[in-house]
């Protein structure tokens, strides 16, 4: 096998996962020209174009699609075999990119501390945060992401799960909003009037799927109240931006916006109706169980989430 460059396997895995020379180059920390040359070598070795241009994007050929799962497993197996393990493993020498899928609420609340600790403990590690458009477990199974962080969805029986913290939602309004004039939380006047005042406001909600109703609406309906949803946005950051500039009330996780703290031009208030807490977990594929780098990352995420959630 002296004439076979096994680095091509890693490159092919990145190209098939990213579907882009530029993104594969970024993932492997190579220049685009170097990745283009590598793609040319892969085409020569396999006798197939592998990726072909379709407008502004590149699409895998049928042969590439047939190879993708096998290539991924081989590349991951090779990395697992060749990574140092045991007592002599040196975290500071780890040179690796970890992909974490999380929503913007988690990234806003925890990414700064996570990035700072990772840079301190493993300066060669790159943390790549991927968007979370849904709860599909396929990216974990296919090795496209290393950790999936969020509320548990349809995970599948093989996926490992570790609870990180419990969260709940709060209302966010601009400074000077009429809701801030409501009586103090916990008083009889508050219990009688706050729910009605909250429901009477116009609201901005966050939903990746464009849904307008949720547990808050069910709790309000139990009291004979209905809120008017005026805007639906895909991110908490967008919801807060709208709330800061209007009289709309935003709904965000408390970890994203700690209660009773001023957040720029916004203020957080407790919801007027009880809603069930949510459990945020980290999920990974069992192939990563014994990987020392992945074990370090999981432990770090768990530690920082517990510390932040308890403050």
C-alpha positions in Angstrom: 0.0 0.0 0.0 3.0 2.3 -0.4 1.4 4.0 -3.3 -1.9 4.8 -1.5 -2.2 8.1 0.5 -4.6 7.5 3.3 -4.9 11.3 3.8 -7.1 11.1 0.7 -9.7 9.2 2.8 -10.0 12.1 5.3 -10.2 14.6 2.4 -12.9 12.6 0.7 -14.9 12.3 3.9 -14.8 16.1 4.3 -15.7 16.7 0.7 -18.7 14.4 0.7 -19.9 15.7 4.1 -19.6 19.4 3.1 -20.4 19.2 -0.6 -18.1 22.1 -1.2 -14.4 22.5 -1.8 -14.2 25.7 0.2 -16.0 24.3 3.2 -14.0 21.1 3.1 -10.8 23.1 3.0 -12.0 25.1 6.0 -12.9 22.0 7.9 -9.4 20.5 7.3 -7.6 23.8 7.7 -6.3 23.8 4.1 -6.3 26.3 1.4 -8.9 26.0 -1.4 -6.2 25.4 -4.0 -4.8 22.6 -1.9 -8.3 21.0 -1.5 -8.9 21.4 -5.3 -5.7 19.6 -6.0 -6.7 16.9 -3.6 -10.1 16.5 -5.3 -8.3 16.1 -8.6 -6.2 13.3 -7.1 -9.4 11.7 -5.7 -11.0 11.8 -9.1 -8.0 10.2 -10.6 -7.8 7.5 -7.9 -11.5 6.6 -8.1 -12.1 7.2 -11.8 -15.2 9.3 -11.0 -15.8 13.1 -10.8 -17.2 12.6 -7.3 -18.5 16.2 -7.1 -20.0 18.0 -10.1 -21.1 21.7 -10.4 -24.8 22.4 -10.4 -25.3 26.1 -10.7 -23.5 27.7 -7.7 -23.3 24.4 -5.7 -21.6 21.0 -6.2 -23.6 17.8 -6.2 -22.2 14.3 -5.5 -22.3 11.8 -8.3 -24.1 8.5 -7.8 -20.8 6.8 -7.2 -20.0 9.3 -4.5 -23.3 8.8 -2.8 -22.7 5.1 -2.8 -19.3 5.6 -1.1 -20.3 8.2 1.4 -21.3 6.0 4.3 -18.4 3.6 3.8 -15.9 6.5 3.6 -17.3 8.1 6.7 -17.0 4.9 8.8 -13.5 4.3 7.5 -12.3 7.8 8.2 -13.8 7.8 11.7 -12.3 4.3 12.4 -8.9 5.5 11.2 -9.0 8.6 13.4 -10.0 6.5 16.4 -7.2 4.0 15.8 -4.5 6.6 15.3 -5.5 9.0 18.1 -3.4 8.7 21.3 -5.2 7.3 24.3 -4.5 6.4 27.8 -2.3 8.1 30.4 0.0 9.5 27.8 -2.7 11.4 25.9 -1.9 15.2 25.7 -4.9 17.4 25.4 -2.8 20.4 24.6 -1.5 18.6 21.4 -5.0 17.8 20.2 -5.5 19.2 16.7 -9.2 18.7 15.8 -12.4 20.4 14.8 -15.5 19.5 16.8 -18.9 20.3 15.4 -21.7 21.2 17.9 -25.3 21.6 16.7 -27.2 24.0 19.0 -29.8 26.8 18.8 -28.9 30.4 19.2 -30.1 30.5 22.8 -27.5 27.9 23.9 -24.8 29.6 21.8 -25.5 33.0 23.3 -25.6 31.7 26.9 -22.8 29.1 26.9 -20.5 29.5 23.9 -18.3 32.3 25.3 -17.3 30.3 28.4 -17.0 27.1 26.4 -14.7 28.7 23.8 -12.6 30.4 26.4 -12.0 27.1 28.3 -11.4 25.1 25.2 -8.7 27.7 24.1 -7.1 27.4 27.5 -7.1 23.6 27.7 -6.8 22.6 24.1 -5.4 25.4 21.9 -5.3 23.3 18.8 -9.1 22.6 18.9 -11.6 24.4 16.7 -15.2 24.5 17.9 -17.6 24.8 15.0 -21.2 25.6 15.9 -23.8 24.4 13.3 -27.4 25.6 13.1 -30.2 23.5 14.4 -33.0 23.6 11.9 -34.7 20.5 13.4 -34.2 17.6 15.8 -33.3 15.0 13.1 -30.8 12.5 14.5 -29.3 11.7 11.0 -26.4 14.1 11.3 -25.2 12.3 14.5 -25.5 8.9 12.9 -23.7 10.0 9.8 -20.9 11.8 11.7 -21.7 15.2 10.4 -21.8 16.6 14.0 -20.1 15.5 17.2 -22.6 16.8 19.7 -26.3 17.7 19.4 -27.4 20.0 22.2 -31.0 20.8 22.9 -34.4 19.4 24.0 -34.6 15.7 23.2 -36.4 14.8 20.0 -36.6 11.4 18.2 -33.1 10.3 19.0 -33.2 6.6 18.2 -32.2 3.8 20.7 -28.5 4.0 20.1 -27.9 7.7 20.7 -26.3 8.5 24.1 -28.0 11.3 26.1 -26.8 13.3 29.1 -29.0 16.0 30.7 -27.2 19.3 31.1 -29.7 21.6 32.9 -33.4 22.4 33.3 -34.7 25.6 31.8 -37.9 27.6 31.5 -39.2 30.5 29.5 -39.5 34.2 30.5 -41.2 37.2 28.9 -38.9 39.9 27.5 -40.1 43.4 27.0 -38.5 46.8 26.3 -37.7 49.1 29.1 -40.7 51.3 29.8 -43.2 48.6 28.6 -46.6 48.7 30.3 -46.2 45.2 31.7 -43.4 46.5 33.9 -46.0 48.6 35.7 -47.9 45.5 36.8 -48.1 44.8 40.6 -45.2 42.9 42.2 -45.1 39.2 41.4 -46.7 37.0 44.0 -49.3 39.5 45.2 -53.1 39.0 44.9 -53.3 42.0 42.5 -50.6 40.4 40.3 -52.3 37.0 40.2 -55.6 38.6 39.2 -54.3 41.1 36.6 -51.0 40.1 35.2 -52.2 37.2 33.1 -54.9 39.3 31.5 -52.4 42.1 30.8 -49.9 39.7 29.3 -52.5 38.1 27.0 -53.7 41.5 25.9 -50.3 42.4 24.5 -49.1 41.5 21.0 -46.4 38.8 20.9 -43.4 37.7 18.9 -42.6 34.0 19.2 -39.6 31.9 18.0 -40.2 28.8 15.9 -38.0 27.1 13.3 -41.1 25.6 11.8 -43.3 28.7 11.9 -45.6 27.5 14.7 -47.5 30.2 16.5 -49.0 28.3 19.5 -47.3 26.4 22.3 -47.5 25.5 26.0 -48.0 29.2 27.0 -51.1 29.4 24.9 -52.5 26.2 26.4 -51.9 27.6 29.9 -53.6 30.9 29.0 -56.5 29.0 27.4 -57.1 27.2 30.7 -57.8 30.6 32.2 -60.0 31.6 29.3 -57.3 33.9 27.8 -55.9 34.1 24.3 -52.8 36.0 23.2 -52.3 37.5 19.8 -49.1 36.4 18.0 -48.1 39.2 15.7 -44.7 37.9 14.5 -43.0 34.5 14.1 -39.2 34.5 13.7 -36.7 31.6 13.5 -34.3 32.8 16.3 -34.4 34.2 19.8 -32.0 36.9 18.9 -34.5 38.2 16.2 -37.3 38.0 18.7 -35.4 40.1 21.2 -34.5 42.7 18.5 -38.1 43.1 17.7 -39.2 43.3 21.3 -36.5 46.0 22.0 -37.9 48.2 19.2 -41.7 47.7 19.7 -44.3 46.9 22.4 -44.3 43.2 21.4 -43.6 40.7 24.1 -40.9 38.1 23.3 -40.7 34.6 24.7 -37.1 33.3 25.4 -35.4 30.7 27.6 -34.2 32.0 31.0 -30.7 30.8 30.3 -30.7 33.1 27.2 -31.9 36.0 29.2 -31.5 35.7 33.0 -34.7 36.8 34.9 -34.8 40.2 36.5 -31.6 41.5 34.8 -31.5 44.3 32.3 -30.4 43.0 28.9 -29.6 46.2 27.0 -32.9 47.9 26.2 -34.9 44.9 27.5 -36.1 43.5 30.7 -37.1 39.9 31.6 -40.3 39.1 33.5 -41.7 35.7 34.7 -44.6 34.3 32.7 -48.0 34.8 34.3 -49.0 31.2 33.8 -47.2 28.0 34.8 -45.5 26.0 32.0 -43.5 22.7 32.3 -39.7 23.1 32.5 -37.6 21.9 29.7 -34.5 19.7 30.0 -31.6 20.6 27.7 -29.3 17.6 27.0 -26.2 16.7 25.0 -26.5 13.8 22.6 -23.8 11.9 20.7 -23.3 8.6 18.8 -21.9 5.6 20.7 -19.0 5.5 18.3 -17.6 8.5 20.2 -18.0 6.9 23.7 -14.3 6.0 24.1 -12.8 8.8 22.1 -10.6 10.8 24.5 -11.1 14.1 22.7 -14.9 13.6 22.6 -14.9 12.6 26.3 -13.1 15.8 27.2 -15.6 17.9 25.2 -18.6 16.3 26.7 -17.2 16.7 30.2 -16.4 20.4 29.5 -19.9 21.1 28.2 -21.5 19.4 31.2 -19.3 21.2 33.7 -19.9 24.7 32.2 -23.7 24.1 31.8 -24.0 23.0 35.4 -22.0 25.9 36.7 -23.9 28.5 34.7 -27.3 27.0 35.4 -26.7 27.0 39.2 -25.7 30.7 39.4 
